[in-house]
Amino acid sequence: MNIQVKLKDIIEEMEIQFEESRSLLHIKTGEIVLVKSEDLRAVEEEKPFDHLPEWERENRIIAMDVVENFENYIELPTKYEVNEYEIMENYCLTVSDQRKQESLLRAIKGKGAFRRFKDKIIDFDMEDQWYSYRDERFIQIAIEWCKENNINFIE
């Protein structure tokens, strides 16, 4: 592909994904679009949208293009493919202080794991290390995605 996409843009989109939406790259323009599932359904059901506010009409037009020209889009890694829990768990395993590692691993078990983990890294003054690790993983995931989809990227 001839387009070049900023890795930063892909990563930002991966970080802000919502449950009922999809982030897609338009392979001809390099534009990344966020499309709500509700807009895609409305387009498929051919619901009228001229009564909607302008911003919603714009969203519907983008959804229409995605539906009608799906071959021009590639979905970015979803939050399930990114798997932030796994990133968190792998980070815990990199912690060399055994006591801290065990405490972090206990914190990520069960409901509320993300909140407890965040509290622990604050308690242990490890926020910078965690966010550096997390950022590096997101970069790796984005690069792998670009390579798998033959997308040229710039850092």
Backbone as a ProteinNet text record, in pm:
[ID]
protein_1_A
[PRIMARY]
MNIQVKLKDIIEEMEIQFEESRSLLHIKTGEIVLVKSEDLRAVEEEKPFDHLPEWERENRIIAMDVVENFENYIELPTKYEVNEYEIMENYCLTVSDQRKQESLLRAIKGKGAFRRFKDKIIDFDMEDQWYSYRDERFIQIAIEWCKENNINFIE
[TERTIARY]
82.4	0	86.9	40.8	118.3	97.9	-8.2	-33	65.1	87.6	167.2	81.5	78.6	-2.3	91.3	55.4	134.8	102.4	205.7	187.8	115.2	146.8	84.9	-67.1	-115.4	-259.5	-326.1	-259	-313.2	-320.3	-214	-208.7	-315.4	-330.3	-433.6	-571.5	-598.1	-727.5	-744.7	-637.8	-644.1	-673.4	-624.4	-640.2	-780	-852.9	-982.5	-1102	-1086.2	-1195.9	-1309.8	-1430.3	-1551.4	-1616	-1699.3	-1765.8	-1846.3	-1924.5	-2016.3	-1964.4	-1833.7	-1778.9	-1665.9	-1627.7	-1517.1	-1427.3	-1298.2	-1200.9	-1145.2	-1150.6	-1107.8	-1014.4	-922.3	-831.8	-881.2	-898.7	-933.7	-801.8	-787.9	-658.5	-618.7	-711.4	-675.4	-638	-698.3	-671.9	-580.8	-573.5	-495.1	-570.5	-695.7	-776.8	-827.1	-824.7	-879.3	-1016	-1115.6	-1251.4	-1302.3	-1383.6	-1450.1	-1597.3	-1650.4	-1788.8	-1863.4	-1974.5	-2056.6	-2138	-2154	-2233.3	-2375.6	-2428.4	-2564.2	-2576.4	-2473.9	-2476.8	-2466.5	-2383.4	-2372.4	-2505.2	-2571.3	-2702.8	-2804.8	-2804.4	-2900	-2879.3	-2753	-2724.4	-2772.8	-2743.2	-2785.4	-2937.2	-3006.3	-3152.7	-3211.6	-3123.2	-3161.4	-3254.7	-3223.5	-3302.9	-3270.6	-3372.2	-3347	-3269.6	-3189.8	-3110.1	-3105.2	-3183.7	-3179.6	-3238.4	-3311.1	-3368	-3267.8	-3155.9	-3057	-2973.5	-2915.9	-2822.7	-2704.8	-2638.1	-2531.4	-2423.6	-2379.2	-2271.1	-2313.8	-2441.8	-2489.3	-2503.5	-2542.8	-2549.8	-2410.7	-2309.5	-2171.2	-2129.3	-2162.5	-2130.7	-2200.8	-2323.4	-2400.4	-2341.9	-2293.7	-2231.9	-2103.8	-2025.5	-1904.3	-1942.7	-2043.5	-2089.7	-2137.8	-2205.1	-2254	-2136.1	-2032.3	-1914.8	-1849.6	-1844.3	-1785.9	-1866.6	-1997.5	-2083.2	-2072.5	-2078.5	-2079.5	-1942.6	-1837.1	-1700.6	-1610.6	-1662.8	-1590.9	-1450.3	-1430.8	-1299.2	-1193.3	-1234.9	-1141.3	-1100.5	-1149.1	-1122.5	-1060.4	-975.9	-920	-943.8	-1000.4	-1027.2	-897.1	-880.8	-765.3	-778.9	-668.8	-680.3	-787	-873.3	-979.4	-923.2	-1002	-955.7	-935.5	-1005.7	-986.9	-853.9	-816.2	-687.7	-572	-594.1	-490.8	-474.1	-582.2	-585.2	-499.7	-551.2	-477.8	-456.2	-545.3	-524.9	-396.8	-379.1	-259	-132.8	-141	-27.5	5.5	-98	-81.2	-16.5	-65.2	-11.5	135	165.4	304.5	395.9	343.7	422.5	456.4	357.9	380.3	496	502.4	606.1	745.2	751.3	882.2	938.6	855.2	898.5	994.9	1116.9	1220.8	1205.7	1149.8	1127.2	1014.1	1048.6	954	830.1	849.8	737.6	640.6	693.4	608.7	540.3	614.7	557.2	438.7	455	346.6	226.3	252.4	144.7	68.4	140.7	76.5	-4.9	50.8	-20.9	-148	-143	-264.2	-367.2	-319.6	-408.8	-489.3	-436.5	-504.8	-596.9	-620.1	-711.2	-853.3	-947.3	-1089	-1139	-1261.7	-1330.6	-1257.9	-1246.8	-1179.5	-1028.8	-980.7	-836.5	-765.7	-824.5	-758.3	-742.5	-846.7	-841.6	-736.3	-737.4	-639.3	-497.9	-479.8	-347.1	-297.8	-383.6	-346.2	-308.7	-386.5	-355.3	-218.9	-190.2	-61.9	56.5	44.7	159.8	183.3	76.6	92.5	160.9	113.1	173.9	322.7	357.5	496.9	578.3	517.7	583.1	640.8	555.6	596.6	517.9	450.5	365.8	444.9	559.4	638.9	681.7	727.3	770.2	652.1	536	417.9	376.8	365.8	319.5	421.2	548.4	650.3	633.8	614	594.1	468.1	359.3	232	244.8	306.9	325.2	406.5	509.2	593	512.5	428.8	344.3	246.5	186.5	94.1	166.9	288.6	368.9	394.5	432.4	459	334.1	220.8	95.2	61.8	78	47.9	142.1	270.5	367.4	334.8	304.4	269	144.8	45.6	-77.3	-46	36.7	74.8	143.8	237	309.1	215.3	126.3	31.6	-58.9	-88	-180.2	-111.1	21.1	100.4	76.3	71.2	51.4	186.5	221.2	343.7	315.8	407.8	386.5	509	483.2	592.2	579	695.3	692.8	688.4
-118	0	124.4	225	346.7	445.5	429.3	524.5	502	607	595.1	640.8	561.4	591.2	617.6	716.7	743.7	638.5	573.1	471.8	530.3	653.8	724.1	728.2	750.7	757.5	621.7	516.4	381.8	350.2	381.5	352.7	430.9	558.6	639.7	578.8	532	471.8	339.9	261.5	135.4	161.4	271	300.8	349.1	406	466.2	389.8	265.1	188.2	170.5	170.7	151.8	19.6	-28.4	-157.5	-164.1	-64.8	-67.3	12.9	3.6	75.8	-3.5	40.3	-23	87.4	67.5	160.6	96.1	171.7	118.1	215	158.4	237.2	232.2	349.3	356.4	339.3	230.4	195	282.5	361.1	449	588.5	632.6	768.7	771.4	659.5	655.6	711.6	749.3	805.7	693.4	720	625	677.1	591	629.9	541.3	601.5	529.5	522.6	402.4	384.7	309.9	368.3	302.8	191.1	83	-30.9	12.1	103.6	153.8	221.2	294.9	359.6	255.7	154.2	48.1	-24.4	-55.4	-121.8	-33.9	95.5	188.6	194.2	193.5	195.4	66.4	-46.7	-175.1	-185.9	-124.6	-126.7	-12.1	66.3	179	277.7	306.2	403.8	544.7	628.9	767	842.4	940.1	1013.3	1163.4	1212.9	1356	1440	1379.1	1451.5	1464.6	1393.9	1392.7	1520.9	1554.6	1668.5	1642.2	1748.5	1738	1637.8	1641.5	1551.1	1404.7	1377.2	1239.5	1198.7	1294.3	1265.5	1232.1	1307.6	1280.7	1139.6	1102	965.9	861	886.6	792.1	780.9	892.1	890.8	807.6	822.3	740.4	593.5	562.9	424.1	369.5	453.7	411.6	375.4	456.7	427.3	296.3	274.2	149.1	29.9	38.9	-72.4	-93.8	14.7	3	-26	12.8	-4.6	-73.7	-178.2	-243.5	-288.9	-318.8	-363.7	-254.5	-129.8	-18.5	4.5	-80.5	-61.1	-185.1	-160.6	-268.7	-232.3	-325.3	-297.7	-299.2	-198.7	-193	-301.7	-335.2	-435.5	-392.9	-486.3	-457.3	-464.2	-418.2	-423	-567.5	-661.3	-802.6	-854	-806.4	-845.5	-779.7	-658.7	-590.1	-659.3	-697.2	-771.5	-705.6	-596.4	-520.2	-598.9	-691.4	-774.7	-857.1	-915.6	-996.2	-909.4	-787.2	-694.9	-668.2	-646.1	-620.8	-742	-859.2	-981.6	-1002.1	-982	-996.8	-894.3	-773.1	-672.2	-720.8	-774.5	-824.8	-924.9	-1009	-1112.1	-1054.6	-928.6	-865.9	-799.8	-785.4	-717.9	-809.7	-763	-847.9	-863.7	-766.5	-776.6	-878	-992.4	-1103.6	-1062.9	-988.3	-946.7	-859	-763.5	-675.7	-754.4	-844.5	-924.4	-1005.6	-1072.4	-1154.2	-1068.2	-951.8	-860.9	-813.1	-779.5	-736.1	-849.5	-969.2	-1084	-1114.7	-1100.3	-1119.2	-1010.8	-889.2	-775.9	-792.3	-863.5	-873.2	-994.5	-1060.7	-1175.7	-1130.7	-1171.7	-1147.4	-1009.4	-985.4	-859.8	-741.2	-633.7	-513.8	-516.6	-607.8	-626.7	-499.6	-427.7	-308.9	-200.7	-180.7	-79.8	-117.2	-244.4	-289.2	-280.4	-317.4	-309.3	-165.3	-75.5	66.5	116.8	79.2	119.1	65.6	-59.1	-120.4	-52.4	-24.2	39.2	180.3	243.9	374.4	354.9	256.7	227.6	195.5	120.2	77.8	180.7	292.5	397.9	341.4	264.6	197.8	247.6	359.1	406.9	429.8	494.2	522.9	395.1	297.2	170.6	100	100	35.2	100.7	232.5	300.1	289.4	284.9	262.8	122.9	24.9	-112.9	-122.4	-64	-68	1.5	119.2	192	109	43.5	-39.4	-155.8	-216.7	-326.7	-277.2	-160.1	-104.4	-75.8	-25.1	1	-129.5	-233.9	-363.8	-419.6	-408.6	-458.6	-381.3	-248.9	-165.7	-198.5	-216.4	-250.3	-385.4	-483.5	-617.2	-608.4	-531.4	-514.9	-452.2	-349	-283.6	-382.8	-459.5	-556.7	-663.7	-715.2	-818.4	-767.6	-638.4	-581.3	-499.2	-513.6	-442.5	-291	-235.6	-91.4	-27.5	72.9	148.8	243.5	248.6	335.8	421.3	532.6	619.2	635.4	637.9	647.3	790
0	0	0	-65.8	-78.4	35.1	111	219	333.6	410.5	531.5	647.5	751	867.6	984.9	1064.7	1184.6	1288.6	1338.8	1441.4	1561.9	1594.2	1706.6	1690.7	1568.4	1544.1	1566	1523.4	1542.8	1692	1763.2	1907.1	1982.4	1949.7	2015.8	1995.5	1876.9	1846.7	1922.2	1933.9	2008.1	2155.7	2208.1	2350.3	2386.8	2292.4	2327.4	2271.7	2243.3	2185.6	2284.5	2228.4	2306.6	2269.4	2358	2339.5	2209.3	2182.4	2068.1	1949	1921.9	1807.5	1744.5	1625.8	1553.8	1500.1	1512.7	1455.5	1329.5	1219.5	1090.8	1020.8	945.5	863.2	719.6	659.2	517	440.9	368.5	308.5	190.4	138.3	27.3	74.2	184.9	234	356.1	428	551.8	670.8	649.6	757.7	848.8	978.2	1074.2	1116.3	1107.4	1144.3	1256.7	1340.1	1447.7	1410.1	1403	1361.4	1471.5	1512.4	1614.4	1549.7	1621.6	1573.5	1540.8	1619.5	1597.5	1460.7	1419.1	1287.3	1175.7	1196.4	1095.2	1078.6	1191	1183.5	1111.8	1145	1082.9	931.7	887.9	743.9	679.3	742.2	685.1	677.6	773.2	773.2	691	628.9	543	613.1	738.5	813.9	765	749.3	706.9	815.7	771.3	869.8	845.6	749.5	721.2	835.1	926.8	1040.9	1156.9	1147.3	1255.3	1255.3	1370.1	1373.8	1279.5	1237.7	1138.1	1177	1302.8	1344.4	1334.4	1361.4	1349.2	1202.8	1118.4	973.9	921.5	966	924.2	966	1088.9	1136.2	1050.4	1014.2	933.6	793.7	738	604.5	606.8	713.4	726.8	737	818.6	832.8	699.3	622.1	490.2	399.8	402.9	320.7	365	495.3	545.5	495.3	502.6	458.8	307.6	232.2	86.2	25.5	95.6	43.3	145.5	204.2	314.5	274.3	146	99.6	111.9	131.9	148.1	294	383	525.8	588.3	687.5	768.4	913.7	988.3	1129.9	1209.4	1293.4	1382.7	1488.5	1556.2	1662.8	1764	1796.2	1893.1	2034.1	2129.8	2268.5	2313.8	2251.2	2285	2230.2	2113.4	2055.4	2129.6	2177.9	2255.2	2390.7	2454.1	2579.9	2688.5	2738	2838.5	2967.9	2998.8	3118.5	3102.7	2984.2	2959.4	2966.8	2916.6	2924.4	3071.2	3149.9	3292.9	3361.9	3331.4	3390.3	3350.6	3224.1	3178.6	3244.9	3265.9	3336.5	3477.9	3545.5	3682.4	3683.9	3583.4	3577.7	3551.3	3505.1	3482.3	3607.5	3709.7	3832.7	3907.1	3930.7	3990.5	4141.5	4209.4	4353.5	4375.8	4431.5	4447.4	4527.3	4634.3	4718.8	4639.5	4562.9	4482.2	4370.9	4309.1	4201.2	4252.4	4364.5	4420.2	4458.1	4514.9	4552.7	4429.7	4322.6	4198.3	4136	4136	4078.8	4158.4	4289.3	4371.1	4339.5	4318.7	4293.5	4165.1	4067.3	3938.5	3927.3	4036.5	4034.4	4066.5	3983.5	4010.7	3972	4012.2	3979.4	4043.7	3967.8	4018.7	4000.5	3916.8	3898.3	3851.6	3758.2	3703.6	3810.7	3891.2	3998.1	4102.2	4145.2	4246.5	4192.5	4065.4	4004.1	4003.9	3960.7	3955.6	4094.8	4195.5	4333.8	4377.1	4342	4381.4	4312.8	4184.5	4118.7	4173.1	4219	4284.6	4419.9	4497.5	4628.6	4615.2	4512.1	4492.3	4412.7	4377.9	4300.3	4169.1	4097.6	3974.8	3853.5	3866.5	3757.1	3628.9	3640.5	3520.6	3449.7	3528.3	3467.9	3400.8	3467.7	3412.4	3280.5	3280.4	3159.6	3045.8	3077.4	2973.2	2913	2999.8	2954.8	2868.2	2917.2	2846	2710.2	2708.7	2583	2483.2	2531.3	2443.1	2385	2465.6	2416.7	2309.7	2332.2	2233.7	2102.8	2113	1992.7	1918.1	1990.5	1927.7	1859.1	1925.9	1868.6	1740.7	1744.4	1627.5	1511.6	1540.6	1435.4	1373.7	1457.7	1407	1318.1	1361.3	1283.8	1148.3	1148.1	1021.8	928.6	982.2	899.1	843.7	928.4	884.8	772.8	774.9	677.3	569.1	560.3	460.3	461.2	580.5	598.2	625.8	547.9	574	689.5	784.5	899.7	925.1	989.9	1033.9	1184.3	1248.7	1395.7	1442.3
[MASK]
+++++++++++++++++++++++++++++++++++++++++++++++++++++++++++++++++++++++++++++++++++++++++++++++++++++++++++++++++++++++++++++++++++++++++++++++++++++++++++

